[in-house]
Amino acid sequence: MDYVCKEVVSFKEANPDRIAPLETVYFGGGTPSLLTVNQLSSMLNMFTTTDNAEISVELDPGTFDMLKL
């Protein structure tokens, strides 16, 4: 998680003119459903999204429950 966040910060610092509000955010691959709600929230808060952004998370049926959903 720390390395992904560092990568995002590095990209944003190196490319400030390429950062625009995101219309789509997809957390997928590597079973992101293993992350806590706080971890997903922290990562999402690193970005600016449009008011009607589509945000989705790939879920492995064995790694979440109704409370997490």
DRENPA-3360 file (N, C-alpha, C; in nm, 2 decimals, always signed):
BEGIN
1 = MDYVCKEV = +0.08/-0.12/+0.00/+0.00/+0.00/+0.00/+0.09/+0.12/+0.00 ~ +0.19/+0.13/+0.08/+0.28/+0.24/+0.09/+0.35/+0.27/-0.04 ~ +0.39/+0.16/-0.11/+0.46/+0.18/-0.24/+0.36/+0.23/-0.35 ~ +0.24/+0.19/-0.35/+0.15/+0.23/-0.44/+0.12/+0.38/-0.42 ~ +0.10/+0.42/-0.30/+0.08/+0.56/-0.27/+0.20/+0.65/-0.30 ~ +0.32/+0.60/-0.28/+0.44/+0.67/-0.32/+0.45/+0.69/-0.47 ~ +0.41/+0.59/-0.54/+0.41/+0.59/-0.69/+0.31/+0.70/-0.74 ~ +0.19/+0.70/-0.68/+0.09/+0.80/-0.72/+0.15/+0.94/-0.69;
9 = VSFKEANP = +0.20/+0.96/-0.58/+0.26/+1.10/-0.54/+0.37/+1.13/-0.64 ~ +0.46/+1.04/-0.67/+0.57/+1.06/-0.76/+0.52/+1.10/-0.90 ~ +0.41/+1.03/-0.95/+0.36/+1.06/-1.08/+0.30/+1.20/-1.08 ~ +0.22/+1.23/-0.97/+0.15/+1.36/-0.97/+0.26/+1.48/-0.96 ~ +0.37/+1.46/-0.89/+0.47/+1.56/-0.88/+0.54/+1.58/-1.02 ~ +0.57/+1.47/-1.09/+0.64/+1.47/-1.21/+0.55/+1.52/-1.33 ~ +0.42/+1.51/-1.31/+0.33/+1.54/-1.42/+0.21/+1.62/-1.38 ~ +0.24/+1.74/-1.32/+0.13/+1.82/-1.27/+0.03/+1.87/-1.38;
17 = DRIAPLET = +0.08/+1.88/-1.50/-0.01/+1.92/-1.61/-0.10/+1.81/-1.67 ~ -0.07/+1.69/-1.63/-0.15/+1.57/-1.68/-0.25/+1.52/-1.58 ~ -0.26/+1.59/-1.47/-0.36/+1.55/-1.36/-0.49/+1.62/-1.38 ~ -0.59/+1.55/-1.41/-0.73/+1.60/-1.42/-0.82/+1.52/-1.34 ~ -0.94/+1.57/-1.30/-1.03/+1.49/-1.22/-1.07/+1.36/-1.30 ~ -1.07/+1.25/-1.23/-1.09/+1.12/-1.29/-1.24/+1.10/-1.30 ~ -1.28/+1.04/-1.42/-1.41/+1.00/-1.45/-1.44/+0.86/-1.41 ~ -1.33/+0.78/-1.41/-1.34/+0.64/-1.38/-1.23/+0.59/-1.29;
25 = VYFGGGTP = -1.26/+0.52/-1.19/-1.16/+0.46/-1.10/-1.19/+0.31/-1.09 ~ -1.09/+0.23/-1.12/-1.11/+0.09/-1.11/-1.00/+0.03/-1.02 ~ -1.03/-0.03/-0.91/-0.94/-0.11/-0.83/-0.95/-0.25/-0.87 ~ -0.85/-0.31/-0.94/-0.86/-0.44/-0.98/-0.73/-0.51/-0.99 ~ -0.73/-0.64/-1.00/-0.61/-0.72/-1.01/-0.54/-0.72/-0.87 ~ -0.49/-0.84/-0.83/-0.42/-0.85/-0.70/-0.52/-0.85/-0.59 ~ -0.64/-0.88/-0.61/-0.75/-0.89/-0.51/-0.76/-0.77/-0.42 ~ -0.79/-0.65/-0.47/-0.81/-0.53/-0.39/-0.91/-0.55/-0.28;
33 = SLLTVNQL = -0.99/-0.65/-0.28/-1.09/-0.67/-0.17/-1.02/-0.71/-0.04 ~ -0.89/-0.74/-0.05/-0.82/-0.78/+0.07/-0.78/-0.65/+0.15 ~ -0.79/-0.53/+0.08/-0.76/-0.41/+0.15/-0.87/-0.37/+0.24 ~ -0.84/-0.30/+0.35/-0.94/-0.25/+0.44/-1.02/-0.14/+0.37 ~ -1.13/-0.11/+0.43/-1.21/+0.01/+0.38/-1.13/+0.13/+0.39 ~ -1.06/+0.15/+0.50/-0.98/+0.27/+0.52/-0.86/+0.28/+0.42 ~ -0.80/+0.17/+0.38/-0.70/+0.17/+0.28/-0.75/+0.21/+0.15 ~ -0.86/+0.15/+0.11/-0.93/+0.19/-0.02/-0.96/+0.34/-0.02;
41 = SSMLNMFT = -1.02/+0.38/+0.09/-1.06/+0.52/+0.10/-0.94/+0.62/+0.10 ~ -0.83/+0.58/+0.16/-0.71/+0.66/+0.16/-0.65/+0.67/+0.02 ~ -0.65/+0.56/-0.05/-0.60/+0.56/-0.19/-0.69/+0.65/-0.28 ~ -0.82/+0.63/-0.26/-0.91/+0.71/-0.35/-0.90/+0.86/-0.32 ~ -0.88/+0.89/-0.20/-0.87/+1.03/-0.16/-0.74/+1.10/-0.21 ~ -0.65/+1.02/-0.27/-0.53/+1.08/-0.33/-0.56/+1.15/-0.47 ~ -0.69/+1.12/-0.51/-0.73/+1.17/-0.65/-0.84/+1.27/-0.63 ~ -0.86/+1.35/-0.73/-0.98/+1.43/-0.75/-1.07/+1.36/-0.85;
49 = TTDNAEIS = -1.19/+1.34/-0.82/-1.29/+1.28/-0.92/-1.40/+1.37/-0.96 ~ -1.46/+1.35/-1.07/-1.57/+1.42/-1.11/-1.69/+1.39/-1.02 ~ -1.79/+1.47/-1.03/-1.91/+1.45/-0.94/-1.98/+1.32/-0.98 ~ -1.97/+1.28/-1.10/-2.04/+1.16/-1.14/-1.94/+1.04/-1.18 ~ -1.83/+1.04/-1.11/-1.73/+0.94/-1.14/-1.78/+0.80/-1.11 ~ -1.74/+0.71/-1.20/-1.77/+0.56/-1.17/-1.65/+0.50/-1.10 ~ -1.68/+0.45/-0.98/-1.58/+0.39/-0.90/-1.62/+0.24/-0.87 ~ -1.53/+0.15/-0.91/-1.56/+0.01/-0.89/-1.44/-0.06/-0.83;
57 = VELDPGTF = -1.47/-0.17/-0.76/-1.36/-0.26/-0.70/-1.39/-0.40/-0.74 ~ -1.28/-0.47/-0.79/-1.29/-0.61/-0.82/-1.29/-0.69/-0.69 ~ -1.39/-0.78/-0.67/-1.40/-0.85/-0.55/-1.39/-1.00/-0.57 ~ -1.31/-1.06/-0.49/-1.30/-1.21/-0.48/-1.41/-1.26/-0.38 ~ -1.50/-1.34/-0.42/-1.60/-1.38/-0.32/-1.56/-1.43/-0.19 ~ -1.43/-1.48/-0.18/-1.38/-1.53/-0.05/-1.32/-1.42/+0.04 ~ -1.32/-1.29/-0.01/-1.24/-1.19/+0.06/-1.32/-1.07/+0.11 ~ -1.46/-1.09/+0.11/-1.54/-0.98/+0.16/-1.67/-1.04/+0.22;
65 = DMLKL = -1.74/-0.96/+0.30/-1.86/-1.00/+0.35/-1.96/-0.88/+0.33 ~ -2.09/-0.90/+0.37/-2.19/-0.80/+0.35/-2.15/-0.67/+0.42 ~ -2.09/-0.67/+0.53/-2.05/-0.55/+0.60/-1.95/-0.47/+0.52 ~ -1.85/-0.54/+0.47/-1.75/-0.47/+0.39/-1.81/-0.42/+0.26 ~ -1.90/-0.50/+0.20/-1.96/-0.46/+0.08/-2.04/-0.33/+0.10;
% end
